[in-house]
Amino acid sequence: MFSHMGNGVTVCNKLREKYGDYENIAHISTEREVTFYDDKMPEEVRKYIEDFAKYKDMQISASQPESVFSVPPFEKEKPQRRRKKSFRNR
């Protein structure tokens, strides 16, 4: 779960609770820098959080449309399309 708490984005694991709240597993700063709190996190979860930090944009709330991040998102590189070879009947 990604949520804005005033100083970036807090990433929580909704499947585990700690002190009566969801366990924090990472934090994304307003400059899109990621700090991980769980060393045993699966690699695909880590990659998902890193991609969110790099490519997504998040608003503060529905009534506050300002971006959480002070740095704009990166643009994903688009894969180059291969041209189909055309064969002419001769």
Secondary structure, DSSP 8 states (H G I E B T S, - for coil): -EEE-SSSEEEEEEEEEETTEEEEEEEE-TT--EEE--TT--HHHHHHHHHHHHH---BS-SS--SBS-SS-------------------
